[in-house]
Amino acid sequence: MLVLGIETSCDETSVAIYESEEDGQGVLAHEIYSQQAVHAPYGGVVPELASRDHIRKLTPMIRTVLQQVDRARCDAVAYTAGPGLVGALLVGAAVGRSLAWAWQVPAVAVHHLEGHLLAPLLESPAPAYPFLALLVSGGHTLLVRVGGFGDYHILGQSLDDAAGEAFDKTAKLLGLSYPGGPALEALARRGDARRFDFPRPMTDRPGLDFSFSGLKTHVLHTLQRSAGDDRDRADIAAGFQQAVVDTLCIKCRRALRQTGLRRLVVAGGVGANRALRTALQRLAAAEGAELFFPRPEYCTDNAAMIAHAGALRLARGETEPPAFGVRARWPLEAISAR
């Protein structure tokens, strides 16, 4: 079965075709278009512009992936239904549900975070269940026990800013261009992470929750006390990044020990950060755990993960009625009982 996946939850338009597991082919075609140039003048995502750009790009991208597999249609359609920006989600949902109706094939609404959690299963070797997942992106920071497909238990989450959000806001304080995360990572490579003292928030108390808003405020105060020259900015960027990486690693170590799990999966856009990957590799080796990363193109918002998660939902007989809807907020726990 070939599943067409559509992802339009925020500022990436993505389309993919996935061949279900029993056929053994995996991702057959995959396209991602980033709206970075659209939002860069504003220093962040403008929801109305995001929606309009999805409208412009989505249909031509669907034609492109269908041509890559020499097909006029697919056997099913999976689309992101939430969480995300409502206008952006509606573009993908409307197009996906309309295609399924026109082709007279089933459609399935996919939870964006479930797509991220299962993205490492697209790689070889894939992690076996159960595993611990660190989902770290611009909108979410979660530690999740994944007992199996559809069996998700949140162990800890950010109480305020997500890690990726903190990266973007800190980058803005440092005068870096949008998108801030990659720009801050590049600047941090030139800095001394030990020069300025940054806290590791919520690591001095029990629990697995995160908080990064105070760390961002600490950056602001440090920047105000410094000369603000290139060296200072690079050292602040390095110190901030190391504080985030250390915090994530401390909580991952704590979660591995508390759960007894020996497989750690990392997903989400911040999972592409090199400093984080290196630190987690050292952590996994020290804890005797296996570590799994999706490739960088599967870390960001992408349709391959949506098509894959959709195929798994379809295999369980789940489909959508002709009417469709999207959810700006959609708790991950809600789909565990689905």
C-alpha positions, 0 to 999 in steps of 0.5 A: 500500500502506498500512503501519501503523507502531507505535513503543514503544521507550521513553516515547512511544507512537506509531501512524501510517499511511503510504502507500508512495511509488509511491502518492505520499501519504506519512503519512496519519495520525499520533498520538504520546502522551508519557509525560512525566507518568507518569515526571516524579515519578521524574525519568526513565523507569521501564521497568515503568511505560513498558511498562504505559502502552504497553499502555493506550494502544496499541490505542485509538491504533490505532483512532484512526488507522484511523478517520482514513483510514476503514479497518478494516485496513492492507496491512502492519504495521511495528513497532520491534523495537529497540534500546530497553527490552525490555518496551516493545518487546515491547508494540509487537512483540506487538500489531503481529505479532498484527494482521498475523497476524489481518489476514493481511498481512505484518509487518516489524521496523524498527530504531529508528535506521534510522527516525530516519536516514530521517525527513528523507526524509518532508519535501519536499524530501528529501535525495538519497543519499549524505548525512552524518547527525547522529543525536543523541538521548537514547540515541544520538549518531552521525555516519553516512554514509548511502550509500543505503537500508540502507547505513549506515557509522558514522563516529563515536559517543559513547563514554559519555553521549549528548548528550540524556542529558547534557542530562537529567543536567545539567538534574537537577543544575540542579534542573530538572523532567523532561524535562530537555532542553527545560527546560534549553534554556528556562533557557539562553535567559536565560543568558550562555553566555560567563560560565563556561568549559566544555570542548569535549570531544574536539575537540582530537584527531583523529577523530569520536567524542564524549564528554559525561560529562566535560562533565556533571561540569564542570557539577557542579563549576562549580555547586558553586563558584557561588552557585547562584542563578537567574542562575548556573543560567541562565548554567551552562545556557547555557554547557553548551548552547553547549559541546554545540552547538559540539562537535557542529558541530566534528565535523560540519564535520570529517566533511563535509570528510573525506567530501566530502559536501555534504548534512547530515541532522539527526535525533533528539530533540536535533535539535529544539533551536533553538540547535543548529539555528541553529548548524548552519545557519551551519555548512552555509552556511559549508561550502557544504552543504545542511542537512535537518531533519525537523519537530519531531514527526519528531525525537522517537520516532514511528511515521511514521518506523517506517511509512516505513522499514517500507514501504521494507523491505517493498518489498525483499521483507522480512517477518517469520515468525509468531514475533517477537522484540525486541533491547535492543541492535541495532548499526546496522551489522547491518542494512546487511548484512541 
